[in-house]
Amino acid sequence: LPESLKKLSMYMISFLTILFSNKRATLLAFLLSLKSLFSKKVLIIFSILAIGGSFLIKDNLSNFYRKSVAPRFLIWEASIEGFKDKPIFGHGFGTFTLDFPSYRMQKEGVIGAQETEYIVHGHSQIFHLLFEWGILGFALFVALSVLMLRYAEGMFLPFLVISLFNVSLQSFSQIFLLALMLNPLKDPLAASEKIFKKINSTKAQKILTWVLIIFTSVLLMMSTT
């Protein structure tokens, strides 16, 4: 098969898989990752048709709001309340399922807002990090976003969409997997050389050393609180 046909087949399989999974944030992130392949106008029209069409496959707007939108608002509001109690270091890495129930807000008729339902994450990377890692953890997330925007621009918007509406960095293995994926697709060798050249400077080495020390200290503090 021609290379172009192979790529098209891969994109189509990915698109159909995500479409039928009924994960609209993931679908939007995938569509944004195609911005280098289509014009802005074509991508906007295709995105509207794809996301609008997804409601015809498995769900409708009313159920979508009741099962996805309304619960998120309640979970986010409760996460902020938890963040207010421990704003600097948060409640600790991996403690969301343990500490969140005391903050959860209940509302009749909203899926995910009942006491008997189990919530495993904040349904937003941002609110999840604020709850577990506090301000310092959120600052690390912002730093990661800035690095991604600079060295892997094509991944920035999809990553931002996923981070706003879901939690993709919930464990160390997921964080490590993201690190492996951050190598830019356009010219990875040139980009790597550029990055390592900057890191080899004395100033950059000092900054990197302090970042690692602070990051390690934060994790130790969170594990003991």
Secondary structure, 3 states (H helix, E strand, C coil): CCHHHHHHHHHHHHHHHHHHHCCHHHHHHHHHCCCCCCCHHHHHHHHHHHHHHHHHHCCCHHHHHHHHHHHHHHHHHHHHHHHHHCCCCCCCCCCHHHHHHHCCCCCCCCCCCCCCCCCCCCCCHHHHHHHHHHHHHHHHHHHHHHHHHHHCHHHHHHHHHHHHHCCCCCCHHHHHHHHHHCCCCCCHHHHHHHHHHHHCCHHHHHHHHHHHHHHHHHHHHHHHC
